[in-house]
Amino acid sequence: MNLSELKCNSNHTELFNQLIPICHNIQSLDIIFKCNVSKDLKDLISSQNCLKHLSLIQPYYKYFNELQYYIKFTQLQILKFDYACPKVESLITFLEINGNNLKELYLYKCNNLLNLSIAIFCPNLKSLFTLFMKNELETLKLILINCQQLESIKIWCGSNYLKENDMLEIIVKNSSKNFHELNLYNYVKSDLLSKDLESFFISWKDRIPSKSITFIVIKGFGGSLDTNNENMKIIEKYKKFGIIKKFLVEKKKIFCR
């Protein structure tokens, strides 16, 4: 009855059946999908009154539709999809119903239509991870303008994704006064020039109100920002000025689907 957090896979039909009559106050729910979604799992999710965090790992398209996500979760603040995402149309409908309360949104597969729906239906986001193709700079700009609570964003760059210098220019010009963390992941080897990196920090310094930034470079299988001597000199320079609050290089395996 007092269960507030549940992490499980989708195979535990008997467990779900026992929880449905008594368990209605789960706040954090993480599900790994291993088989077809049972009616008991669907009923368990739809019966929650206080759900704030929902993480779905490998939710293939049909699973999301079967889970009856046309229900309004009035307290849902965190929505995560790991390694796969449901059908765009289904997710847009879900965001239209539940996006206004979301504070954190993580998507591993996206298109421009879905990103536009984030700008429209998720105005109160504080943290966002989504994918922008190289011709979607205006969509990124729209999200930054409409989501005035946004504090942190993770961006993929290179190859078919946004060019780093274009992305940095959009962020420095259009992000809100609350923004203070940029996670940069290069799908291929970075082509960002040192002069463009310094130009970003110079522009950040001139923002009003002034707010130092956390700059995180994520190293995966593809590439990353070149942390050569010249770039590190620039980073250390603006750390001393207080423009960079923290600089980190993280190693993670991130797969784009």
N, C-alpha and C positions, 0 to 999 in steps of 0.2 A: 504493500500500500504506500510506503514511504520511499520507494525506489525512485531515485532522481537521475541516475546515469546507467546506461546499458550499452555494452559493446558485444556484438555477437555476429554470427553469420546467419544466412537466411535459411539454414537447414533445421533450425530448432523449432519445428512446428508444435511439438508437445509443450515446450516451454511457453511459446506465445499463447497457446490455448489456455494455459493456467494463469497467465498474467492479465489477459483481457478483462476479466470481471473485476479485478481489484486494483490494477495499476493504471492510473490516469494522470500521474504527475511527473512523468519523466521529463527532465529538462535537457539532457544531452543524450543523443542516440547515434551510435556508429554501427553501420551494417555493412558486412562484406557479403556480396552476392555470390552464391555457389550453386544455385539451382533456380528453378522457376519460383516465383513469389507465391507463397501460399495465401489463402484468404485470411488465415489467422494473423500473419504478419501485417497484411494490409489493415486489418481491423485494429491491431495493436497501435499502429502509427496514427490512424485516423481518430483514435479515442483519446489522444493526449491533449490535455488542457494547458500545459505549461511548457511546451517544447520550445527551446531557445536555440539549440545546436543540433543540426542534422547533417551527418556526413555519410555519403553513399559511395562505396568503393566498388568500382566496375559495374555501374548500373546500366546494363545494356538497354537499348531503346524500349523494348517491350516491358521491361520491369517498371520503368518509371510510369508508363501509362497504366499498368495494372495496379499500381499503388494508390490510385484514387487521389492524386494530388490536386484535386479541384476543391479541396477543403481549405479553409482559411485558418492558418496557424497564427493567432494574434500576437504571440510572444516570440516568434521565430526571429533570431538575430544573426545566426551563423549558418550558412549553407555551403557545403563542400562536396565536390565531385572529384574523386581521385582516379586518374588514368583513363577515364572515359566519361562521356556526358550523354544525357538522354537526347531524344529528338528535339530539335530547335523549337518547333512549334509548341510542343508540350511544355518546355521550359519557359518560353515566353508567356504562355498562359499562367503558369505557376507564379512567375514574377509579377504579372499584372495583379494577381490576387494577394501575394504575400511579400512583394518587394519593398514596400514602403517602410517596413520595420527592420529590414536587414541592415546589419552593421558590417558583416564580413561576407564576401562572396568569392569562391574559388572555382574556376572553370578550366578544365584541361582540353576542351574543344569548343570552338566558337566560330561564329561568322558575323558579318557586319550587321545583319538584322538583329541578332541576339544582343550585340553590343549596343545598338541603338535603343533596344528595349531596356537595357540597364540604365542608360541615361534618363529614360522617361519614367521608369517604375521604381528605381532604387535611389532616391535622392538623399537618403540618410546614411549611405555607405561610409565606413571609415577605412576599410581595407579591401582591396580588390586585386584579384589575379585573373586575367583573361588574356586572350590572344588577339593581336591586331595585325592584319596583313599590311604590306607596305603602302597600299593605297587608301588606308583607313585613318590617316592623321586627323581628318576633320571629325571622325567619330570619337577618337581619343579626346580631342578638344571639347567636344560636346559633353562627354562624361565629366571632364574636369570642371566645366562651367556649371553643369547642373547638380553635381554632387559636391556641395559646398562643405560637407563634413569630412571629406576624404583626407585621410592622414598618410596613407601608405598605398603604394601600388607596385606590383611586380610586372615587369615588361620583358617580353621576348624581343630580341633584335637580330638582324642579319638575315641573309637569304631572302625568303619571301615575306619576312616580317619587317617591322619598322626599321628604318635606318636610325642609328643611334643619335646622330647630330640633329636630325629632324625631331625625333622624340624628345630630346632634352630641351630643344627650343620651345616646343609646345608646352611642356611641363612648367618651365620657368615663367612663361608668359600667362598661363591660364589656370594653374593649380591654385587652390584656395589658400587663405591665410593659415589654415589648419595643417596643410601638407608639410610633412617633415621626414618622410622615409621613401627612398627609391631603391627597389630591388631590380638589378639589371642582369638579365640572363642572355648570353649570346648563343644563338643557335649554331653559328659558325664563328670562325676566328674574327675578332673585332677589327673593324676598319676605322674606328674613331681616332681622329688625330688629336695630338696633345693640345693644339691650339683651340680645338672645339671643346675639349674637356675644360680648359681654363676659362673659355668664354662663358660656359655654363655657370661656373662658380662666381665669376665676376657679376653676371646678371643676377644670380641668387643673392649676392651681397647687397645689391641695390633694391631688393624687394621691400615693400612697406606693407605690413610690419615685418621687421627682420626676424627670421627664425632659422636657426642652424639646422642642417640636414644630415640624416643618417644615410650613408651611401653604401649599399651592399652589392657586391659583385658575386654572382653565383656561377661556380665552375661546374660544368657537367660534361657530357660526352662530346659536345660539339665544339665549344670554345669559350672565351671569356674576354672581358676587357683586358687589354695588354697592360700588365702591371710592370712596365719597364721603368728604367731609372727616371726618365723624363716625366712620365705620368705620376710616379710616386713622389717626385719633387713637388709637383703641382698639388697633389693631395695633402702632403705634409705642410705645404705653405698655407693652404686654406684651413687646415686644422688649427694651425697656430693663430690664424685670424679669427677663429671661432665660427667660421662659415660652415665647416664640416664638424658635426658633433661626434660622429663615429664613422670609421671606415672599416668594413669587414670583407674578407674573401671567404665564401662558404663553398664547400664541395658537396654537391648533391647530385643524385641521379634523377633527372627529370625527363620524362618521356612525353613527346608531343604526339597526340593521336588525331 
